[in-house]
Amino acid sequence: MKGKIATVILMIGLAQLTRADTTVQEAQQALKEQGYYFGQINGEKDADTIAAIRRFQIRSGLPITGELDEQTLRTLHSG
């Protein structure tokens, strides 16, 4: 029973990581298309990605966090 619970928890964690990578990858693509990101589209939230998010947030009048929060993602995908 404990093994099954651990497996389910692990699978949920891996699913969230996969989703997070997809979210970052989609954000990188949108940021690149809008001229904020110049790196590789790889789904990794590295220093270049964070800098691009911050540039986008500054230009969009959003709180400057460097995070892909809900407001940033919504604004990014609407433009």
C-alpha positions in Angstrom: 0.0 0.0 0.0 2.8 2.4 0.9 4.5 1.6 -2.3 1.4 2.4 -4.4 1.0 5.8 -2.6 4.7 6.6 -3.2 4.3 5.7 -6.9 1.2 7.9 -7.2 3.0 10.8 -5.5 6.0 10.4 -7.8 3.9 10.3 -10.9 2.1 13.5 -9.9 5.4 15.2 -9.3 6.7 14.1 -12.7 3.6 15.2 -14.4 3.9 18.7 -12.9 7.6 18.9 -14.0 6.6 18.0 -17.5 3.8 20.6 -17.5 6.2 23.2 -16.1 8.8 22.5 -18.8 6.0 22.8 -21.4 4.9 26.1 -19.9 8.4 27.5 -19.9 9.0 26.3 -23.4 5.7 28.0 -24.6 6.7 31.1 -22.8 10.2 31.1 -24.3 8.6 30.8 -27.8 6.2 33.7 -27.1 8.9 35.9 -25.6 11.2 35.1 -28.6 8.4 36.0 -31.1 7.9 39.3 -29.2 11.6 40.1 -29.1 12.3 39.6 -25.5 14.1 36.2 -25.5 17.2 35.4 -27.6 18.2 31.9 -26.3 17.3 28.4 -27.2 13.7 27.1 -26.8 14.5 24.4 -24.4 11.9 24.5 -21.6 14.6 25.4 -19.0 14.0 28.4 -16.8 17.6 29.6 -16.8 19.1 33.1 -16.4 18.3 34.1 -20.0 14.7 33.1 -19.6 14.3 34.9 -16.3 15.9 38.1 -17.8 13.4 37.9 -20.8 10.5 37.5 -18.4 11.7 40.5 -16.4 12.1 42.6 -19.6 8.6 41.6 -20.7 7.1 42.4 -17.2 8.8 45.8 -17.2 7.5 46.7 -20.7 4.0 45.4 -19.8 3.7 47.3 -16.5 3.5 44.1 -14.5 5.1 43.4 -11.2 8.8 42.5 -11.9 9.3 39.1 -10.4 11.0 37.1 -13.2 8.3 34.4 -12.6 5.8 33.0 -15.0 2.9 33.8 -12.7 -0.7 33.8 -14.0 -0.8 37.5 -14.8 2.4 37.3 -16.8 1.3 34.3 -18.7 -2.1 35.8 -19.5 -0.5 39.1 -20.7 2.2 37.2 -22.7 -0.3 35.1 -24.6 -2.7 38.0 -25.3 0.0 40.0 -27.1 
